[in-house]
Amino acid sequence: MSEKFDVIVVGAGPAGTSCAYTCAKNGLKVLQIERGEYPGSKNVMGGVLYRQQMEEIIPEFWKEAPLERPVVEQRFWMMDKESVVTFGYKGLEWGVEPYNNFTVLRAPFDQWFAKKGIEQGVLLITETVVLECIVENGKVIGVRTDRPDGEVYADVVVLADGVNSLLGKQLGYHNEFRPDEVALTVMEVINLPKEKINDRFNLEDNQGCTIELFGDSTKGNLGTAFIYTNKESINIGVGTTLSSMIKAKLKPYDLLDYLKTHSMIKPFLEGGESAEYLAHLIPEGGFHSVPKVAGNGVLLVGDAAQLVNAIHREGSNMAMASGKMAAETIVEAKSRNDFSESSLNLYREKLYDSFIIKDLEKYKDAAHTFENHPQYFKDYVPMMNRAASKFFTVDGTPKREKQKQIMRSITGERGTLKVLQDMYRAWKAVK
């Protein structure tokens, strides 16, 4: 542990391993430290992996990675208590190479990914907690672990230690997050035979489906629920911001139980066997919550840098892209033998010039808007369901009259001016 490395990466999730792999591939001496028993043992995500960013790291990874199903259909449900308005897209072009995205189970995938890093020369140490960064003359020069004689040194330390980055806090890069900046998501893996999954989701072998659920899935609170199909299991989960849970006095597992027994969801799960329960904090603060990401001898990547696009449920792809950008920056810094903040700030420039920050900036006010105006989930989703029921019920009423009745109903509940204000406010938040 007294060795000197080019890079120490703290964490073996998608961001950390992307960085470690890319650094090692470029000839750097890399130490990767994971606190869990194995990579993936402490990591949770809904279960969707996007191809593009992963393929930029390992071309044609899908030919050997432990993936579940390529996703060919994405559905979006606006749920009321006994109904749902649905829309989405199904495209068979997503079911052939090079694919668009995949459902995955994190534990086997993270282990496979970390092994690819080891093959490139990464030294991976598990079951080891990094207690703090070692700082000398304002520069991070290594880390102190919970192992005997556990000080280890490097030119650059990369923090990929997750949303609640204790090391980032110790360095003063960010403070404790507010409850409206973090979501708590709970997920259950339910085993089901492949034939039942295919039948219930209208799929063939090696085809996957994702469903994102809004409205009554979170009892009208800011957040989403999801159902993802694996080969022989289903991931079902739900998450809301901590502030919403506190205001509504919700318990996360009660919310998941409510979702599983919902009349629109229950048929999908019938006969299934619970295999695993998971819980995870997800950064939801977006653009305004991104901390300082580069300092003297240190970089922050993935969830530790708050890089999650909650609107488009994108996190793992941003994590991998940020890890790769951090590695590229370190390789360039090594060529100059300059690991100062001004040198490593190239990573920040890469990040802000990429889709990551550009997308976060686009939706910078979305979470705040929907958090402070709960009518979008509590009122408008039920209105949408009632309007669809009225319009599609054949009762002899002319369709033009039905349309007038629906508009009178919507404006009568909220008022015409408030409806227009709500529409404009939502448009501004996502434009």
C-alpha positions as CSV (number, residue, x, y, z in Angstrom):
1,M,0.0,0.0,0.0
2,S,3.0,2.3,0.2
3,E,3.5,2.2,-3.5
4,K,3.1,5.3,-5.6
5,F,0.5,5.2,-8.5
6,D,-0.3,7.4,-11.3
7,V,-4.0,7.3,-10.5
8,I,-6.1,6.2,-7.5
9,V,-9.8,5.7,-8.3
10,V,-12.1,5.5,-5.4
11,G,-15.2,3.4,-6.3
12,A,-15.9,0.6,-8.8
13,G,-19.2,1.7,-10.3
14,P,-19.6,2.7,-14.0
15,A,-17.8,6.1,-13.5
16,G,-14.9,4.7,-11.5
17,T,-14.3,1.7,-13.7
18,S,-14.6,3.7,-16.9
19,C,-11.8,6.0,-15.6
20,A,-9.6,3.2,-14.3
21,Y,-10.0,1.1,-17.5
22,T,-9.2,4.0,-19.8
23,C,-6.2,5.1,-17.7
24,A,-4.7,1.6,-17.6
25,K,-5.3,1.1,-21.3
26,N,-3.2,4.2,-21.9
27,G,-0.3,2.8,-19.9
28,L,-0.9,4.5,-16.5
29,K,-0.4,2.7,-13.2
30,V,-3.9,2.5,-11.6
31,L,-5.1,1.5,-8.2
32,Q,-8.9,1.1,-7.8
33,I,-10.4,0.9,-4.4
34,E,-13.9,-0.5,-3.7
35,R,-15.5,-0.7,-0.3
36,G,-17.9,-3.5,-1.2
37,E,-17.2,-7.2,-1.2
38,Y,-17.1,-7.0,-5.0
39,P,-17.9,-4.4,-7.6
40,G,-21.6,-4.0,-7.8
41,S,-22.3,-5.2,-4.3
42,K,-23.1,-1.7,-3.2
43,N,-24.4,-0.3,-6.4
44,V,-28.0,0.1,-7.6
45,M,-29.6,1.5,-10.7
46,G,-32.9,1.0,-12.3
47,G,-31.4,-1.4,-14.8
48,V,-30.9,0.3,-18.1
49,L,-27.5,0.6,-19.8
50,Y,-27.1,2.8,-22.9
51,R,-24.9,1.5,-25.6
52,Q,-23.2,4.6,-27.0
53,Q,-21.0,5.7,-24.1
54,M,-20.1,2.1,-23.1
55,E,-19.1,1.3,-26.7
56,E,-16.7,4.2,-26.8
57,I,-14.9,2.5,-24.0
58,I,-15.1,-1.1,-25.1
59,P,-16.2,-1.6,-28.7
60,E,-18.9,-4.2,-29.3
61,F,-19.0,-4.9,-25.5
62,W,-22.5,-6.5,-26.0
63,K,-20.9,-9.6,-27.5
64,E,-19.4,-10.6,-24.1
65,A,-20.9,-8.5,-21.3
66,P,-23.5,-10.0,-19.0
67,L,-26.5,-8.1,-20.4
68,E,-30.2,-9.0,-19.9
69,R,-32.3,-7.9,-22.9
70,P,-31.9,-5.2,-25.6
71,V,-34.7,-2.8,-25.2
72,V,-37.0,-2.5,-28.2
73,E,-39.9,-0.7,-26.5
74,Q,-40.2,2.2,-24.2
75,R,-43.6,3.0,-22.6
76,F,-44.7,5.9,-20.5
77,W,-47.7,5.7,-18.3
78,M,-49.7,8.5,-16.7
79,M,-51.4,6.6,-13.9
80,D,-54.6,7.3,-11.9
81,K,-55.9,4.9,-9.3
82,E,-57.8,2.6,-11.7
83,S,-56.7,3.7,-15.1
84,V,-53.6,4.7,-17.2
85,V,-53.0,6.9,-20.2
86,T,-50.1,5.4,-22.2
87,F,-47.8,6.4,-25.0
88,G,-44.4,5.2,-26.1
89,Y,-42.3,3.7,-29.0
90,K,-41.5,0.2,-30.1
91,G,-38.8,-0.2,-32.8
92,L,-37.4,-3.5,-34.0
93,E,-34.3,-1.6,-35.2
94,W,-33.3,-1.5,-31.5
95,G,-33.3,-5.2,-31.4
96,V,-30.4,-5.7,-33.7
97,E,-26.8,-4.6,-33.6
98,P,-25.5,-2.2,-32.6
99,Y,-28.7,-1.8,-30.4
100,N,-29.8,1.3,-28.4
101,N,-29.8,0.2,-24.7
102,F,-30.1,-2.9,-22.6
103,T,-31.6,-4.0,-19.3
104,V,-28.9,-5.1,-16.9
105,L,-28.4,-6.4,-13.4
106,R,-25.7,-4.3,-11.8
107,A,-23.8,-6.9,-9.7
108,P,-22.8,-9.2,-12.6
109,F,-22.2,-6.3,-15.0
110,D,-20.0,-4.3,-12.6
111,Q,-17.9,-7.4,-11.9
112,W,-17.5,-8.0,-15.6
113,F,-16.5,-4.4,-16.2
114,A,-14.1,-4.3,-13.4
115,K,-12.5,-7.5,-14.7
116,K,-11.9,-5.8,-18.0
117,G,-10.1,-3.1,-16.2
118,I,-7.9,-5.7,-14.4
119,E,-7.1,-7.2,-17.8
120,Q,-5.7,-3.8,-18.8
121,G,-3.6,-3.7,-15.7
122,V,-5.8,-2.1,-13.0
123,L,-5.0,-3.2,-9.4
124,L,-8.4,-3.6,-7.8
125,I,-8.7,-3.8,-4.0
126,T,-12.1,-4.6,-2.5
127,E,-13.5,-4.5,1.0
128,T,-11.5,-1.4,1.7
129,V,-12.8,2.0,2.9
130,V,-11.1,5.2,2.0
131,L,-11.3,7.3,5.1
132,E,-9.9,10.6,3.7
133,C,-7.8,12.2,1.1
134,I,-4.2,13.0,2.0
135,V,-3.7,16.7,1.3
136,E,-0.3,18.4,1.3
137,N,0.3,22.1,0.5
138,G,-3.2,22.3,-0.9
139,K,-2.8,19.4,-3.2
140,V,-4.4,15.9,-3.0
141,I,-1.5,13.4,-3.0
142,G,-3.2,10.2,-2.0
143,V,-5.7,8.5,0.3
144,R,-5.8,7.0,3.7
145,T,-7.7,3.7,4.0
146,D,-8.9,1.6,6.9
147,R,-6.2,-1.0,6.2
148,P,-3.1,-1.3,8.4
149,D,-0.4,1.0,7.0
150,G,-3.2,2.1,4.6
151,E,-1.7,5.3,3.2
152,V,-1.3,5.2,-0.6
153,Y,-0.1,7.9,-2.9
154,A,-0.8,9.0,-6.5
155,D,-0.5,11.9,-8.9
156,V,-4.3,12.1,-9.2
157,V,-7.1,10.8,-7.1
158,V,-10.5,10.3,-8.8
159,L,-13.5,10.4,-6.6
160,A,-16.2,8.0,-7.8
161,D,-17.6,7.3,-4.4
162,G,-21.3,8.0,-5.2
163,V,-24.0,10.6,-4.6
164,N,-23.1,11.1,-0.9
165,S,-19.4,11.6,-1.6
166,L,-17.9,11.9,1.8
167,L,-14.5,12.6,0.3
168,G,-15.9,15.4,-1.8
169,K,-17.4,16.9,1.4
170,Q,-14.2,16.6,3.3
171,L,-12.4,18.6,0.6
172,G,-15.1,21.2,0.7
173,Y,-16.3,20.6,-2.8
174,H,-19.9,20.4,-1.8
175,N,-22.0,20.6,1.3
176,E,-24.7,18.3,2.7
177,F,-27.4,18.1,0.0
178,R,-30.9,19.5,0.6
179,P,-33.8,17.0,0.6
180,D,-35.0,18.3,-2.7
181,E,-31.6,17.6,-4.3
182,V,-31.7,13.8,-3.6
183,A,-34.2,11.1,-4.4
184,L,-34.5,7.8,-2.6
185,T,-35.3,4.9,-4.9
186,V,-36.3,1.4,-3.8
187,M,-36.3,-1.5,-6.2
188,E,-37.3,-5.2,-6.1
189,V,-36.1,-7.9,-8.5
190,I,-39.0,-10.4,-9.1
191,N,-38.2,-13.7,-10.8
192,L,-40.6,-14.8,-13.5
193,P,-40.3,-17.4,-16.3
194,K,-39.1,-16.0,-19.6
195,E,-42.3,-17.2,-21.3
196,K,-44.5,-15.2,-18.9
197,I,-42.4,-12.1,-19.4
198,N,-42.6,-12.4,-23.2
199,D,-46.4,-13.0,-23.1
200,R,-47.2,-10.2,-20.6
201,F,-45.1,-7.6,-22.3
202,N,-45.7,-8.7,-25.9
203,L,-42.0,-9.6,-26.5
204,E,-40.0,-12.2,-28.2
205,D,-36.8,-13.8,-26.8
206,N,-34.0,-11.2,-26.6
207,Q,-36.4,-8.3,-26.7
208,G,-36.9,-6.0,-23.7
209,C,-39.4,-3.4,-22.6
210,T,-39.2,-0.5,-20.1
211,I,-42.1,1.3,-18.6
212,E,-41.8,4.6,-16.8
213,L,-44.7,5.5,-14.6
214,F,-45.9,8.9,-13.3
215,G,-48.8,10.1,-11.2
216,D,-50.5,7.6,-8.8
217,S,-47.3,5.4,-9.0
218,T,-45.8,7.9,-6.5
219,K,-49.2,8.9,-5.0
220,G,-49.0,12.2,-6.9
221,N,-45.6,13.2,-5.6
222,L,-42.6,14.3,-7.6
223,G,-40.8,11.2,-8.8
224,T,-41.2,8.2,-11.0
225,A,-41.7,4.4,-10.9
226,F,-40.4,1.9,-13.4
227,I,-40.7,-1.7,-14.7
228,Y,-37.8,-3.2,-16.6
229,T,-37.8,-6.7,-18.1
230,N,-34.8,-9.0,-17.7
231,K,-34.3,-12.4,-19.2
232,E,-36.1,-14.2,-16.3
233,S,-36.9,-11.5,-13.9
234,I,-38.5,-8.0,-13.6
235,N,-37.1,-4.9,-12.0
236,I,-39.8,-2.8,-10.4
237,G,-39.0,0.3,-8.4
238,V,-40.2,3.7,-7.3
239,G,-38.5,6.8,-6.1
240,T,-39.3,10.4,-5.0
241,T,-37.3,13.2,-3.7
242,L,-36.6,13.1,0.0
243,S,-38.4,16.4,0.4
244,S,-41.5,14.9,-1.1
245,M,-41.3,11.8,1.1
246,I,-40.9,14.1,4.2
247,K,-43.9,16.3,3.2
248,A,-46.2,13.4,2.4
249,K,-44.9,11.3,5.3
250,L,-44.2,8.4,2.9
251,K,-42.1,5.4,3.7
252,P,-40.2,4.1,0.6
253,Y,-41.1,0.4,1.0
254,D,-44.7,1.2,1.6
255,L,-44.7,3.1,-1.7
256,L,-43.2,0.1,-3.5
257,D,-45.8,-2.2,-1.9
258,Y,-48.6,0.2,-3.1
259,L,-47.2,0.2,-6.6
260,K,-47.0,-3.6,-6.7
261,T,-50.6,-4.0,-5.7
262,H,-51.9,-1.3,-8.1
263,S,-54.6,-2.7,-10.4
264,M,-52.6,-1.6,-13.5
265,I,-49.4,-3.3,-12.3
266,K,-50.5,-6.4,-10.4
267,P,-51.1,-8.6,-13.5
268,F,-47.5,-8.1,-14.6
269,L,-46.2,-9.6,-11.4
270,E,-48.6,-12.4,-10.7
271,G,-46.9,-15.6,-9.8
272,G,-43.5,-13.9,-9.4
273,E,-41.0,-14.7,-6.7
274,S,-39.2,-11.9,-4.9
275,A,-35.4,-12.3,-5.3
276,E,-33.9,-9.1,-4.0
277,Y,-34.7,-5.7,-2.4
278,L,-32.4,-2.7,-3.1
279,A,-32.4,1.0,-2.1
280,H,-30.3,3.8,-3.4
281,L,-29.9,7.6,-3.2
282,I,-29.9,9.3,-6.6
283,P,-28.7,12.9,-7.2
284,E,-31.7,15.0,-8.5
285,G,-30.4,18.5,-8.1
286,G,-29.2,18.7,-11.7
287,F,-27.3,21.6,-13.2
288,H,-27.5,23.8,-10.1
289,S,-26.1,21.0,-7.8
290,V,-23.0,20.1,-9.9
291,P,-20.0,20.8,-7.5
292,K,-16.5,21.8,-8.2
293,V,-15.2,18.8,-10.3
294,A,-11.5,19.5,-10.6
295,G,-8.8,20.5,-8.1
296,N,-5.1,20.1,-7.4
297,G,-4.6,16.4,-7.8
298,V,-8.3,15.4,-7.7
299,L,-11.3,14.9,-10.0
300,L,-15.0,14.1,-9.3
301,V,-16.9,11.8,-11.6
302,G,-20.4,10.2,-11.9
303,D,-22.8,10.5,-9.0
304,A,-20.1,12.1,-6.9
305,A,-20.3,15.0,-9.4
306,Q,-24.1,14.9,-9.4
307,L,-24.2,13.9,-13.0
308,V,-27.8,12.5,-13.4
309,N,-30.5,13.6,-15.9
310,A,-33.6,12.6,-13.9
311,I,-36.0,13.7,-16.7
312,H,-34.5,11.2,-19.1
313,R,-33.5,8.6,-16.5
314,E,-29.9,8.9,-17.6
315,G,-27.2,8.3,-15.1
316,S,-25.0,5.3,-16.0
317,N,-24.2,6.7,-19.4
318,M,-23.2,10.1,-17.9
319,A,-21.1,8.3,-15.3
320,M,-19.2,6.3,-18.0
321,A,-18.7,9.4,-20.2
322,S,-17.4,11.5,-17.3
323,G,-15.1,8.7,-16.2
324,K,-13.6,8.5,-19.7
325,M,-13.2,12.3,-19.9
326,A,-11.4,12.3,-16.5
327,A,-9.1,9.6,-17.7
328,E,-8.3,11.4,-21.0
329,T,-7.5,14.5,-18.9
330,I,-5.2,12.6,-16.6
331,V,-3.3,11.1,-19.6
332,E,-2.8,14.6,-21.0
333,A,-1.7,15.9,-17.6
334,K,0.8,13.0,-17.3
335,S,2.4,13.9,-20.6
336,R,3.0,17.4,-19.1
337,N,3.7,16.1,-15.6
338,D,1.3,18.8,-14.4
339,F,-1.5,17.8,-12.0
340,S,-2.4,21.2,-10.8
341,E,-6.0,22.4,-10.8
342,S,-5.3,24.6,-13.9
343,S,-4.1,21.5,-15.7
344,L,-6.9,19.1,-14.6
345,N,-9.5,21.8,-15.3
346,L,-9.4,20.4,-18.8
347,Y,-11.8,17.8,-17.5
348,R,-14.3,20.5,-16.5
349,E,-14.0,22.0,-20.0
350,K,-14.7,18.6,-21.6
351,L,-17.6,18.0,-19.3
352,Y,-19.2,21.4,-19.9
353,D,-18.7,21.0,-23.7
354,S,-20.4,17.6,-23.7
355,F,-24.0,16.4,-23.8
356,I,-23.8,15.9,-20.0
357,I,-23.8,19.5,-18.8
358,K,-25.7,20.7,-21.9
359,D,-28.6,18.4,-21.0
360,L,-28.4,19.2,-17.3
361,E,-28.5,22.9,-18.2
362,K,-31.5,22.4,-20.5
363,Y,-33.5,21.0,-17.6
364,K,-32.0,23.1,-14.8
365,D,-35.3,24.3,-13.5
366,A,-37.5,21.3,-14.2
367,A,-37.2,19.5,-10.8
368,H,-37.6,22.8,-8.9
369,T,-40.7,23.7,-11.0
370,F,-42.4,20.3,-10.5
371,E,-41.4,20.2,-6.8
372,N,-42.9,23.6,-6.1
373,H,-46.0,23.1,-8.2
374,P,-47.4,19.6,-7.3
375,Q,-50.5,20.1,-9.4
376,Y,-48.7,18.6,-12.4
377,F,-48.7,15.1,-10.8
378,K,-51.5,15.4,-8.3
379,D,-54.1,17.1,-10.6
380,Y,-53.2,17.0,-14.2
381,V,-52.5,13.3,-14.4
382,P,-55.9,12.3,-13.0
383,M,-57.5,15.0,-15.3
384,M,-55.8,13.4,-18.3
385,N,-57.2,10.0,-17.3
386,R,-60.7,11.3,-16.8
387,A,-60.5,13.1,-20.2
388,A,-59.4,10.0,-22.0
389,S,-62.2,7.9,-20.3
390,K,-64.9,10.5,-21.3
391,F,-63.6,10.8,-24.9
392,F,-63.3,7.1,-25.6
393,T,-66.6,6.1,-23.9
394,V,-69.2,5.6,-26.6
395,D,-72.5,7.0,-25.2
396,G,-74.1,8.8,-28.2
397,T,-72.6,12.2,-27.4
398,P,-71.1,13.9,-30.4
399,K,-67.3,14.1,-30.3
400,R,-67.2,17.9,-30.6
401,E,-69.5,18.1,-27.6
402,K,-67.2,15.7,-25.7
403,Q,-64.2,17.9,-26.4
404,K,-66.1,20.9,-25.1
405,Q,-67.1,19.0,-22.0
406,I,-63.5,17.9,-21.4
407,M,-62.2,21.5,-21.7
408,R,-64.9,22.8,-19.4
409,S,-64.0,20.1,-16.9
410,I,-60.2,21.0,-17.0
411,T,-60.7,24.8,-16.8
412,G,-63.5,24.4,-14.3
413,E,-61.2,22.6,-11.9
414,R,-58.1,24.8,-12.2
415,G,-59.5,28.0,-13.9
416,T,-58.6,29.0,-17.5
417,L,-55.9,31.4,-16.4
418,K,-54.2,28.9,-14.1
419,V,-54.2,26.2,-16.7
420,L,-52.5,28.6,-19.2
421,Q,-50.0,29.6,-16.5
422,D,-49.3,26.0,-15.7
423,M,-48.8,25.1,-19.3
424,Y,-46.4,28.0,-19.9
425,R,-44.5,27.2,-16.7
426,A,-44.0,23.5,-17.6
427,W,-42.9,24.5,-21.2
428,K,-40.3,26.9,-19.8
429,A,-39.0,24.2,-17.5
430,V,-38.3,21.6,-20.3
431,K,-37.9,23.7,-23.4
